Amino acid sequence: MNKISSKHYILFILGVTIISLKTYLSVFINKGGRDTWLSSLLAGIIFICFLLYIINICKVSNTFDIKEIFNKSLPKVLSYFCIAIFVLGLFINAVESAAVEANVLHSTLFIDTPVWYALIFFIIPSLFIFTKKMRTILIFVLVSVGIFLVNGIAFFLLTQGYTDINNLLPVLGNGLSKNFFSTTLLILGGFSTFMIVAPYLKYIDKNQHIRKHSFYAGIIATAFVVVSFVSAITAFGPSRAANIFYPEFVLGQRIELAGFLEFGELFFIIQTVIGFFVKYILATYSILLILEKYIKRKSIFIGIYVFIVFVCSNFLGLNNFYLYDLLKYIQIINLVAFVLIPFIVFTLYYIKHRNLNTKKS
């Protein structure tokens, strides 16, 4: 059975929206300073509103196939162009997932491990999943995201003794500056990756509660991200947190239980490997869903695709400074591919659908 429920869709949304913002926090703190957590809260509110806007249009029009929405909203050539940009956004996020995951392993615990070697253990297992049906994807997401969420909650509880709330003060000490709003947009770019799982909407079996469950997903994702920013800033202060590549890894090293048990890095490694693998799988499988009518030989396409991802990810993961500079631009690309274009397309589709119903009545 290749169907998912609206409750399952909560985990699909969480699987792609949390991990990036939670992992390279310093990219955003470097720009937003101590008020980055407020920027993330504002971005989260916008993200929830936009998520509900997209879901509501699908629900009202009873259309959950994103390709149909693109094709009926725009002229044929323009719709193909917008779909191409959307697919490009999916591909870029797949590359980002592989590159950051390999870079994390290379930069933290396994310094002597080459990036390409880490990528092999990341990409090869994915070949098995790409050839399976939706049921396999569902089981994979349920198990992986479940572990990810439990791991994140445990990490939060174990690190609260190493934070100082005074590092958040003064709140809005610089006022609502240009950096505050630009940081909000960058974080919104991270949240906008929920559109990665938009192609899975057509597989939802019973969608009468899709609005409510999507709202729950938005609340949970926003809470995880805001708490992550608060934890990093209160643990290190804004200046130090902005200059650590992976703040939660360093924060995890502080965890100590019973005076001798130290294993905090394990939480970070688990969340990174699982989180980015889920995002990579869902982004790539979305590409396969969108292009399924145009792919004649799926095995050859997957082989070429995986090779390109491997080459690009290996190149990006070699240099931390280059990777972190590029991550800012990826958020901007996300804003275009996953916010601007879908907002225009879905709005046009809603207007056409409403006008059509008005004429019929």
C-alpha positions as CSV (number, residue, x, y, z in Angstrom):
1,M,0.0,0.0,0.0
2,N,1.6,3.3,-1.2
3,K,-0.4,5.7,1.0
4,I,0.5,7.8,4.0
5,S,-1.7,9.5,6.6
6,S,-1.8,13.2,7.6
7,K,-0.2,12.1,10.9
8,H,2.6,10.5,9.1
9,Y,3.1,13.7,7.1
10,I,4.0,15.5,10.3
11,L,7.2,13.4,10.4
12,F,7.9,14.1,6.7
13,I,7.8,17.9,7.4
14,L,9.9,17.6,10.5
15,G,12.4,15.4,8.6
16,V,13.4,18.2,6.2
17,T,12.9,21.4,8.1
18,I,14.8,21.0,11.4
19,I,18.2,19.4,10.7
20,S,19.9,22.1,8.6
21,L,18.9,25.0,10.9
22,K,19.8,22.9,14.0
23,T,23.3,21.8,12.7
24,Y,25.0,24.9,11.3
25,L,23.6,27.4,13.8
26,S,26.6,29.7,13.5
27,V,25.8,30.6,9.9
28,F,22.8,32.6,11.2
29,I,24.2,33.7,14.6
30,N,27.2,35.2,12.8
31,K,24.7,37.6,11.2
32,G,21.9,37.9,13.7
33,G,24.0,38.0,17.0
34,R,22.3,37.4,20.3
35,D,18.8,38.1,18.8
36,T,19.1,35.3,16.3
37,W,16.6,33.3,18.4
38,L,14.1,36.1,18.0
39,S,14.7,36.0,14.2
40,S,14.1,32.3,14.2
41,L,10.8,32.8,16.1
42,L,9.6,35.4,13.6
43,A,10.7,33.2,10.7
44,G,9.0,30.2,12.4
45,I,5.7,32.2,12.6
46,I,6.0,33.1,8.9
47,F,6.8,29.5,8.0
48,I,3.7,28.2,9.8
49,C,1.5,30.7,8.1
50,F,3.0,29.9,4.7
51,L,2.7,26.1,5.4
52,L,-1.0,26.5,6.3
53,Y,-1.5,28.7,3.2
54,I,-0.2,26.0,0.9
55,I,-2.0,23.2,2.6
56,N,-5.3,25.2,2.7
57,I,-5.2,25.8,-1.1
58,C,-4.6,22.1,-1.7
59,K,-7.5,21.3,0.6
60,V,-9.9,23.8,-0.8
61,S,-9.2,22.9,-4.4
62,N,-8.9,19.2,-3.5
63,T,-5.7,19.1,-5.5
64,F,-2.7,17.5,-3.8
65,D,-0.6,16.9,-6.9
66,I,2.0,19.6,-7.1
67,K,2.7,19.0,-10.8
68,E,-1.0,19.5,-11.6
69,I,-1.0,22.7,-9.7
70,F,2.1,24.0,-11.5
71,N,0.7,22.9,-14.9
72,K,-2.8,24.4,-14.4
73,S,-1.6,27.7,-12.9
74,L,0.8,28.8,-15.7
75,P,1.3,28.6,-19.4
76,K,3.0,25.3,-20.5
77,V,6.5,26.7,-21.0
78,L,6.5,28.8,-17.9
79,S,5.2,25.9,-15.8
80,Y,8.0,23.7,-17.0
81,F,10.5,26.5,-16.2
82,C,9.1,26.9,-12.6
83,I,9.1,23.1,-12.1
84,A,12.7,23.0,-13.3
85,I,13.7,25.7,-10.7
86,F,11.8,23.7,-8.0
87,V,13.6,20.5,-9.0
88,L,16.9,22.4,-9.0
89,G,16.1,23.5,-5.4
90,L,15.5,19.8,-4.5
91,F,18.9,18.8,-6.0
92,I,20.8,21.6,-4.2
93,N,19.3,20.5,-0.9
94,A,20.3,16.9,-1.6
95,V,23.8,18.1,-2.3
96,E,23.8,20.3,0.8
97,S,22.7,17.3,3.0
98,A,25.4,15.0,1.7
99,A,28.1,17.7,1.9
100,V,27.3,18.9,5.4
101,E,27.0,15.4,6.8
102,A,30.4,14.4,5.4
103,N,31.9,17.6,6.5
104,V,30.6,17.1,10.0
105,L,32.1,13.7,10.3
106,H,35.4,14.9,8.8
107,S,35.6,18.0,11.0
108,T,34.5,16.5,14.4
109,L,35.1,12.9,15.5
110,F,36.7,11.4,12.4
111,I,39.3,14.1,11.4
112,D,41.5,11.6,9.5
113,T,38.6,10.2,7.5
114,P,38.4,11.8,4.0
115,V,35.2,13.5,2.9
116,W,34.8,11.1,0.0
117,Y,35.1,8.1,2.3
118,A,32.3,9.4,4.5
119,L,30.2,10.1,1.5
120,I,30.4,6.5,0.4
121,F,28.7,5.3,3.5
122,F,26.1,8.0,3.1
123,I,25.2,7.6,-0.6
124,I,25.5,3.9,-1.2
125,P,22.7,2.9,1.2
126,S,20.4,5.4,-0.4
127,L,20.5,3.4,-3.7
128,F,18.5,0.6,-2.1
129,I,15.8,3.0,-0.9
130,F,15.4,4.9,-4.2
131,T,14.3,1.7,-5.9
132,K,11.5,1.0,-3.4
133,K,7.9,2.1,-3.2
134,M,6.3,4.7,-0.9
135,R,5.7,2.1,1.8
136,T,9.4,1.7,2.3
137,I,9.9,5.5,2.4
138,L,7.2,5.7,5.0
139,I,8.7,3.1,7.3
140,F,12.2,4.7,6.9
141,V,10.8,8.1,7.8
142,L,8.8,6.8,10.8
143,V,11.8,5.1,12.3
144,S,14.5,7.7,11.5
145,V,12.6,10.8,12.4
146,G,11.3,9.1,15.5
147,I,14.9,8.5,16.6
148,F,15.9,12.0,15.6
149,L,13.2,13.6,17.7
150,V,13.9,11.5,20.8
151,N,17.6,12.2,20.4
152,G,17.0,15.9,20.1
153,I,14.9,16.1,23.3
154,A,17.4,14.1,25.3
155,F,20.2,16.3,24.1
156,F,18.3,19.4,25.1
157,L,17.6,18.1,28.6
158,L,21.2,17.0,29.2
159,T,22.7,20.4,28.1
160,Q,20.5,22.7,30.2
161,G,23.0,22.8,33.0
162,Y,25.6,24.3,30.8
163,T,23.7,27.4,29.7
164,D,23.5,31.0,31.1
165,I,20.3,32.9,30.2
166,N,22.1,36.2,30.7
167,N,23.8,35.7,27.4
168,L,20.5,36.5,25.7
169,L,20.4,40.0,27.3
170,P,19.8,42.7,26.4
171,V,17.0,41.5,24.1
172,L,17.0,43.7,20.9
173,G,19.9,45.7,22.2
174,N,20.5,46.9,18.7
175,G,16.8,47.4,17.9
176,L,15.2,46.0,14.8
177,S,18.2,46.3,12.6
178,K,18.8,45.3,9.0
179,N,20.7,42.3,10.2
180,F,17.7,41.1,12.2
181,F,15.5,41.0,9.2
182,S,18.1,39.6,6.8
183,T,18.7,36.8,9.4
184,T,15.0,36.2,9.6
185,L,14.9,35.7,5.8
186,L,17.9,33.3,5.9
187,I,16.2,31.2,8.6
188,L,13.0,31.3,6.7
189,G,14.9,29.9,3.8
190,G,15.8,27.0,6.0
191,F,12.2,26.5,7.1
192,S,11.0,26.7,3.5
193,T,12.5,23.3,2.9
194,F,9.1,21.8,4.0
195,M,8.3,22.2,0.3
196,I,10.7,19.3,-0.3
197,V,7.9,17.0,0.8
198,A,5.1,18.7,-1.1
199,P,5.2,16.0,-3.9
200,Y,4.2,13.5,-1.2
201,L,0.9,15.2,-0.6
202,K,-0.8,13.2,-3.3
203,Y,-0.1,10.0,-1.4
204,I,-2.0,11.1,1.7
205,D,-4.9,8.7,2.1
206,K,-7.3,10.7,4.4
207,N,-6.7,14.4,4.3
208,Q,-9.5,15.7,6.4
209,H,-7.1,16.6,9.2
210,I,-4.2,17.7,7.0
211,R,-4.5,21.4,8.2
212,K,-4.4,20.5,11.8
213,H,-1.5,18.0,11.5
214,S,0.5,20.4,9.4
215,F,0.0,23.1,12.0
216,Y,1.3,20.7,14.6
217,A,4.4,20.0,12.5
218,G,5.0,23.7,12.1
219,I,4.8,24.3,15.8
220,I,7.2,21.4,16.6
221,A,9.7,22.4,14.0
222,T,9.7,26.0,15.1
223,A,10.1,25.0,18.8
224,F,13.1,22.7,18.0
225,V,14.9,25.4,16.0
226,V,14.2,28.3,18.4
227,V,15.4,26.1,21.4
228,S,18.5,25.2,19.4
229,F,19.4,28.8,18.9
230,V,18.7,29.7,22.5
231,S,20.8,26.8,23.7
232,A,23.8,27.7,21.5
233,I,23.7,31.4,22.5
234,T,23.2,30.8,26.2
235,A,25.9,28.2,26.3
236,F,28.7,30.2,24.5
237,G,27.5,33.8,24.1
238,P,26.7,35.3,20.7
239,S,30.3,36.0,19.8
240,R,31.7,32.6,20.5
241,A,28.7,30.8,19.1
242,A,29.1,32.7,15.8
243,N,32.6,31.4,15.4
244,I,32.1,27.7,16.0
245,F,31.4,25.6,13.0
246,Y,29.1,23.2,14.7
247,P,28.1,24.7,18.1
248,E,26.0,21.7,19.3
249,F,29.0,19.4,18.9
250,V,31.0,21.5,21.2
251,L,28.0,21.9,23.6
252,G,27.7,18.1,23.6
253,Q,31.3,17.7,24.7
254,R,30.3,19.4,28.0
255,I,27.8,16.7,28.9
256,E,28.9,14.8,32.0
257,L,26.9,12.3,34.0
258,A,27.8,10.8,37.4
259,G,31.3,12.4,37.3
260,F,32.7,10.0,34.7
261,L,30.2,9.3,31.9
262,E,30.8,11.5,28.8
263,F,29.1,10.8,25.6
264,G,27.5,14.0,24.5
265,E,29.1,14.0,21.0
266,L,27.2,10.9,20.3
267,F,23.9,12.8,20.4
268,F,25.2,15.3,17.8
269,I,26.6,12.6,15.5
270,I,23.3,10.6,15.6
271,Q,21.1,13.6,14.8
272,T,23.4,14.7,12.0
273,V,23.8,11.4,10.3
274,I,20.1,10.5,10.6
275,G,18.7,14.0,10.0
276,F,20.7,14.7,6.8
277,F,20.2,11.2,5.5
278,V,16.4,11.6,5.8
279,K,16.6,15.0,4.1
280,Y,18.7,13.6,1.3
281,I,16.4,10.7,0.7
282,L,13.2,12.8,0.7
283,A,14.7,15.5,-1.6
284,T,15.9,12.9,-4.1
285,Y,12.8,10.8,-4.0
286,S,10.8,14.0,-4.6
287,I,12.8,14.5,-7.8
288,L,12.0,11.0,-8.8
289,L,8.3,11.6,-8.2
290,I,8.2,14.8,-10.2
291,L,10.2,13.5,-13.1
292,E,8.8,9.9,-13.1
293,K,7.1,10.4,-16.5
294,Y,10.3,11.6,-18.1
295,I,12.7,9.0,-16.7
296,K,12.8,6.1,-19.1
297,R,15.4,4.0,-17.3
298,K,15.3,4.7,-13.6
299,S,18.4,2.8,-12.6
300,I,20.6,4.7,-15.0
301,F,19.1,8.0,-13.9
302,I,19.7,7.2,-10.3
303,G,23.3,6.1,-11.0
304,I,24.1,9.3,-12.9
305,Y,22.3,11.4,-10.2
306,V,24.2,9.8,-7.3
307,F,27.5,10.3,-9.1
308,I,26.9,14.0,-9.6
309,V,25.8,14.4,-6.0
310,F,28.9,12.6,-4.9
311,V,31.2,14.8,-6.9
312,C,29.5,18.1,-5.9
313,S,29.3,17.1,-2.2
314,N,32.9,16.0,-2.0
315,F,34.0,19.3,-3.5
316,L,31.9,21.4,-1.1
317,G,32.7,19.3,2.0
318,L,36.5,19.7,1.7
319,N,36.6,23.3,3.0
320,N,34.6,24.4,6.0
321,F,34.9,28.1,5.2
322,Y,33.8,27.7,1.6
323,L,31.0,25.5,2.6
324,Y,29.7,27.9,5.3
325,D,29.8,30.8,2.8
326,L,27.8,28.8,0.3
327,L,25.2,27.7,2.9
328,K,24.0,31.3,3.1
329,Y,23.4,31.4,-0.6
330,I,21.6,28.1,-0.4
331,Q,19.1,29.7,2.0
332,I,18.5,32.4,-0.6
333,I,18.0,29.8,-3.3
334,N,15.4,28.1,-1.0
335,L,13.6,31.4,-0.7
336,V,13.2,31.6,-4.4
337,A,12.5,27.9,-5.2
338,F,10.4,27.1,-2.2
339,V,8.8,30.3,-1.1
340,L,8.5,32.9,-3.9
341,I,7.7,30.6,-6.8
342,P,5.3,28.3,-4.9
343,F,3.5,31.4,-3.4
344,I,2.9,32.8,-6.9
345,V,1.9,29.4,-8.4
346,F,-0.4,28.3,-5.6
347,T,-2.0,31.8,-5.5
348,L,-2.7,31.8,-9.2
349,Y,-4.1,28.3,-8.9
350,Y,-6.4,29.3,-6.1
351,I,-7.7,32.3,-8.0
352,K,-8.4,30.2,-11.1
353,H,-10.1,27.5,-9.1
354,R,-12.3,30.1,-7.3
355,N,-13.2,31.8,-10.6
356,L,-14.1,28.5,-12.1
357,N,-16.4,27.6,-9.2
358,T,-18.0,31.1,-9.4
359,K,-18.8,30.6,-13.1
360,K,-20.3,27.1,-12.4
361,S,-22.5,28.5,-9.6
